[in-house]
Amino acid sequence: MNRPEKLAATNKFDAPATGYPVSAPVLSGLFSFLDIFFLILAGALAYKWIVGNPLYMREIYSFAIAFIGLAYFFVGRFAGIYSFAALLNPFRNASKLGVTCLTVFLLLLAIAFTLRISDSYSRIWLYSFTAMAFSFVFAYRLLAAFILSSNVQHGRFNRNVVIFGSGEQASRLIKQLSQGQHNFYRIIGVFDDRQTRTGDLGEGYTISGNMKDLKKLVRQQDVDDVIVALPWNADDRQVGIVQQLRELPCHVHLVSDLVGFRFPNKPSPSHFGNLPMIEVIDSPVSGWGSVLKWLEDRILSSLLLLIFMPVLICIAVAIKLESKGPVLFKQKRYGYNNQIFEIYKFRSMYVEERTPDVTQQATKNDPRITKVGRFIRRTSLDELPQLLNVFLGSMSLVGPRPHAIDHNEEYSVLIDGYFTRHKVKPGITGWAQVNGLRGETDTLEKMEARVEHDTYYCEHWSLLFDVQILIMTAFVGFINKNAY
């Protein structure tokens, strides 16, 4: 993933940053898994050295190890050992780790005494398990913190941050972000519509542009967070700004304690430490969501390509036999974050001269459509080559259908919030399509209904929502009377 080399001469950081932006929920989940893994490893090794072969472990010991892992997971969260600060500072939080380990083993002893099965356990095994559990977890956390810090210093886990505002709140925010213990944040621009203050904002930053420039930067670069830093009494202005930022595929936070009550909100992720701000707009697919979406697309597209390979070959042969021209039709479309990509479809029309940059939608009884083309359009089989788009990463199985460039530019002017549909990757099928909103959009009302469904999908994405749409597509998405 390419990071910006340089935004403007007024920015402090010039070096490009590449990699994956650090995410508090992802790190917490990874460390939870690793903690339980090393706890199980400690229990198995202690059993091998004290009792016997762990492959033939007695059930009572297996239950004890399973209980320790489960109890540690919940007690650890209560003790705060999975907070962002605790993960980055294992030495400072060694006491929390120790208390957590001691607590779960005392719980095991208490339950064993209550059930009168304590004599069934080897006391040496239990003491060894306790010591090894703490030692393993503490040691791997030290190593993990070192690796994480090293990657941060090399710019592999930085979060690209944009600040909107140029007053005292912005200056304080810049200072706090720049002087943090771990340099996770790379401020790549400070923007403000009211450029009355053009001097130094501190730490070498000045205003990089207005809201229009901010949107352009987010479209061109990888921006993870936009932080609105305005006076607390400017709540009406902040509402308008948040509405403009809603269409961007990034997290939006407010440094405020008043205007936040006007938005459905949650505390900002703990990777921002104790900074007083709330998150008002979440990136639809981020953290573990992005991992799940990636796995969904890669695994399912690979399987579907294998399953439909005979169908793909038969359609390709039929197209070639009926009319001259290429088997595949390629067209530039707007995709994720309003970026242009090339979409693949089976050619369903005769090859003819057409006006450049003008897309004419297919209509009923369109003479341009071939006999094979009419069938594959009616059954949506012309969309199958887009599985290649999904596999290569420019599309997703589920998402808003991508529109032709000239249509995109036309409707973005006519429909408010149109670009919100570009917060996620475009899909082969989507929430609008399974609700009957596909085919020709010959009226503005039809396009508005489609955009409304696309926006709903972007703001309510989940893996289960994708599964629901895929199942609905299997039943209602292939044959459609509106597809010409």
N, C-alpha and C positions, 0 to 999 in steps of 0.2 A: 504494500500500500504506500503510495507516494505522498509525502508530506510537502508543504510549500517550502520552497527554497528561501523566499524572501517576499514579504508582503509589501513593504514600503520602507523608505529610508528612515522613517521615524520609529520603526520597531527595534526592539532591543536584540532579539534573537535572529540570527541570519542562517544558522546551520539547519539543514533539513532534518526532520525527525521521521523515522519509519518504524512501523511495528503496530502492535495492538494496544489500544488505550486501556490503561489499568482500570479495573472495575471492582469495587468493593464486594458486590454480591458474588461475582465469579471467584475472587480470591477466597472468600469465606467458604464457598462450596468446595473448592479444591482442598483447602486445609482441613475441612471436616472429613472428607474422604481419606486424606492421608493420615489424619489422626487415628481414625478407626483401623486403617490398614496396619499401622505400626503397633496399635494396641493388640490386635489379633496376632501379629507376628511375635510380640513379646510374650503373650500367653502360650503360644505354640512352642517357642524356644525354651521357655521355662519348663514346660511339660516334658520336652525332650531330654533336658538335662537332669530333671529331678525325678520324673515318674517313668517315662518310657516313650515309645514311638508315637508321635502325634497323629500318625495316620490311623491308629487304633485308639484314639482318645476316648476315654469313658464319657458318657453322655453328661454326667454331672459337671465335668470340667468344661465341656463344650458350652453348656448353658451358662456357666459362670463367665466365660470369656464373652459370650454374646451379650449378657447382661451388662458387663463392664462397658462394652462398646456403645450400647444403647444409652445407658445412664450418662456416660461421658458426653455424648452428643447433646443431651438436654441440659445437664448441669453446666457444661462448658458455655453454652449460650447465656445462661443465667449469670455466670461468673464474668462474662465479657471477654473470653479468650479468643473470640472470633471477630472482635472489632478490628477495624482497619489499623488502628494504632498498635493493638496487641500483636498483630501479625507482623508488623514491621519492627517491633522492638521486643524481641523475645527475652532479652536480659531484664528489662524493666518489668516484664510481666511474668517472670519465672515463678514468683510467689503465687500468682493466680493459677498457673499450670499445676503447681504443687498442691494447692488447696483442692483443685478440681480432682486430681488423681486420688488424693487421700479421701475425699468425700465419697467418691463412687466405690472405692474399695471398702470403706466403712459401711456403706449401704449394703454391699454384698455380704459382709460379715453379719450385719444385723438381720438380714433376711435368712441367712444360713442358721443363725442361732434360733430365730423364731420358728423355723421349720424343723429344727433339731437335726440338721444334716451337716453341721459344721465339722463333725468328726470324720466326714467322708472326704474332706479335702486335706491335702498335705500342706501343713503350715509353712514349710520351707518353700513349696511351690508358690503359695500365696504371697509370701514376703518377696520372693524373687520376681514374681510377676509385677508386683507393685513398683519395685525399684527399676526394673527394666522398662516398664511402661513409661514412667516419667523420663528416664534417660533417653529412650528412643525418640519420644515426642519432642523433648527439648532439643536434642541434637539435630534432628532433621529440620526443626523450625529455625535454628541458628543458620544452618546451611541454606535453607530456602530464603531467609531474609537477606543473606549476603548475595545470593544469586539475583534476587529481585532488585536490590539496591544497585547492583552492578549494571543490570539491564536498564534501569532508570537513568543512570548516569550516561549511558550510551544512547539514550533517546529511544529505546525500544518499547517502553511502556508509558510514554508521556500522553497526557490528554491535552489536545489543542483547545484553548479557551479563548473566547471572544468576549469583550466587555462592552456593554452599551451604557454610556453615561460618562460624564467628564467632570463631575463635581467632587465634593469632599468624600462622598461614599465610594466613588470609583478610585480615588487616590488611596484611601485606606485599604480597599480590596486588593489593589495592585501590590501594595506593600506587603500585605499578609501572604498573598500567594507567592510572591517572589522570595520571601524570607522563610518559607516553610522548611521544616527539617529535611523533607524528602522532596526533591524537585520534580514532582509529577506533572506540574502544570507548565504549559508553554503558551504564554499569552501572545497571540499572533495578530492582535489588532484591538484598538479601542475606538469606538464609534459613538457619534452623537448627532442628532438632527439639529440641535441648537449649538452650533460651533462658536459660541461666544467666548469659550475658553480654549485658546489654542496653544497655551504654554505647556511647560513640562508638567506631566501628571505624576511624576515620581518614578524612580527606577529607570529613567530614560525613555518613557513613553509619552507620545503626543497623540492627538486625534488622527485616525487614519481615514475617516470619511463619515458619511451619513448612513441612514438605514438602507438605502439603495445599494451602497457600497458593501454593507455588511451582508446583504442577501447574495450579492455577486460573489463575495469571498466564500460563503458557505457552499454555493453551487460549484465553485471551482476547486475548493480545497477540502480536506478532511477536518471538519470542525466537530468536536465532541460536545462542547458545552457553550451556551451563550448565557452570560450572567448580566442581568439588568441591575445596574447600580445607580439608583436615583433617590432623591430625598423621600423620606417616608410619607410626606404629605402630598406627593405627586402621584396619588393612586389612580386618578382618572387617566393621566398620561400613561402610566404603566399598563393599564388595561388595554389601551389602544396599541401599545407596542407589542404586548403579548399576542394580541390577535394577529398582528402582522407576522410574528415569528412562528405562528402555529403551523405554517406550511413547510417549515424547514425540518430536515431529518436529523435533529440534534436535541439534546436536553436543554431546557430553558429554566433558569433559576432566578429568583428574586431576592436581592439583599434588602429585605424589608420585613416588618412584623405587622403591617396594617393591610396592605392590598392583598396579601395572601388569602385573607378571608373571603375574597371575591372569586376565588378559583378553587376547584377541587384539587387539593394539594397533598403532598407528603413531605417529610423531611428529606433534604438533599442527601445523596449517598455519603457515607462516612469518609470517602477518600478526600472530601473537602474539610475534614477535621471539624473544628468547632466554629467554623464561620457561620454567622447568623443569617442563614438563607433557607429558602424552601424551593422545592422543585414544582413548577406549575405545568410543565409540558415534558412528558417522557418520550424518549425516542422509541418508536413502535417496536423495533426489533433490535435489542441491545443486550449486552451481558450474556446470560445463558440462553436467552431467546435467540440471539444471532447464531449460537452454536447449534441449537435445535433446528432452526430454519435451514442452516447450511447442510446438516445431516439429512434432513427431510428431502431437500432438493437433490443432493448428490445420490443418495441411495435409491430413491424412488425413480429418478430420471434414468439411472443406469438400468434398473430392472425393467422399466417400461420400454426403453430402447431395445432391450433383448427380446421382450415379449412381442413387440410390434414390428420387429425386423422383417418378418415375411410380408406383413401388410405394407410396410414402407417400400419394399422392393416391388411388389405388385403394382402399387400406385405409380411409382416412378416409371415402370415399363409402360403402363397404360397411357400416361401423359405423353411419353416420348412417341408412342405409336400413333396417337391421335393428331398431334399438331407439332409443328416445328418450334424450337425454342428450348431454353433450359428447363430442367425438371424443377428446380427451386426458384422461387421468387424472393428476392431480397429487397428490403425497404428500410430506410432509416426512420427510427422512431425515438421519441423521448422516453427515457427510462428512469431509473433511480436517481434522485436528486437532480432531475431535469437534465441528465446527461444523455447525449445521443448514442444510440447503438444500432446495429443492423439485425433486423428480425428475419427469420427464415420461415417460409411457408411453401407448400406445394403450389406450383403455378396452376391456376385455374382459369386463366383467360388466354385468348390468342395474343401473340406478340404483335404489338402495334405501336405506332408513334404516339406519344402523349406529351402534353404540355409539362415542361419541367417544373418541379416544386408545386404542382397542383394535383391533389388527390381527389379523384371522382369515386364516390362510394358506389358499390354495386347496388343495382335496383332489381325489382322483379322483372323477369324475362329479359335481363340484360343481354344484348347480342354479343357482348365481348366474351361471355363465359362459354367455355367448351362443355361438351357433354360430360366428360369425366369431371371437369371442374364443378359442374352443377351438383353432381353427386357428392363429391368430397367436401364441398362447401356446406351442403345440406346436412351432412353427417359430421361436420367439424373435423374430418380426417385431414383437411388441408393444413390444420394446425400442428399435426404430429411432428414435423421437423423442428418445431420450437423446443422439443425435448433436448435438442442439441444446444439451444440457447440456455436452457436451464442447467445442463451439465457443464457448460463452459462458464456459467456464472453471470451472464447478462440479464437473465430472467429467473423467475421462480415458478414453481408449479401453480401456486395460488397467489393472486395479487391483482391489482387493477389492470385491465387490458390496455396495452400501449396504443396511443393514437398516432396517426401520421403527423409529421412535423407541422404542416400548414393548418391542420385541424387543431392541433395543440395550441398554436399561436392565436388562432381565431377564438376558440372557446375560453382561453385564459383571460381574454379581455371581457367577455360577456358574462362569465360566471365567477362570482366571488369565491375565494378559497379553492379555486380549481387546482392549483399546484400542490395542495395537500395530498393528492393522490400519488405524488412522486416521493412521498416519504418512505416508501418501501419499493422493492423491485417489482416491475410489472410481471403479470402472471399469464399462464396459458388459460386458466379459468379463474373466476373471481366471484365475489358476493353479488355483484350486479348481474353477471351472466346466469347464475343459477336461479336468479329471481326474474328471469325472462327479459332482461335488459341487454339484448345483444342484437346484432344486425344493423340495419340502416338507422341512422339518427337524423331524420329529415326535419325535425323540429327542435327548437331550443329546449323545450320541456323534457324531451326524451334524454337529451344530453345532461340536463340538470339532475334528472332522476338517477342516471348512471353515476354521475360524480358524487351524488349524495350517498349512494351505496358504497362507492369506492372509499369515500372519506370515513364512513362508518367502519369499514374493514381496517383501515389504517389506524384508527384510534382504539380499536378493540381487538387487535391481533392477539392470537394465542395459538398454540399448537393444536388444541382441540377444535378451535374455529376452522383451522385449515383442514383438519380431518373431516369436519362436518361438510365443508364446501366440496371436498373431493368425493365424498359419498354422494352428495346431491348431484354432482356432475355426472357420476356414473349412471344415475337414473334419469336425469332430465337435461343433461348438458350436451348430449351428442346430436340428437335430432331436434331441430329448431325451425319452426315455420318462418321466423323472421330472418333466417340466414339465406341470402340470395347468392 
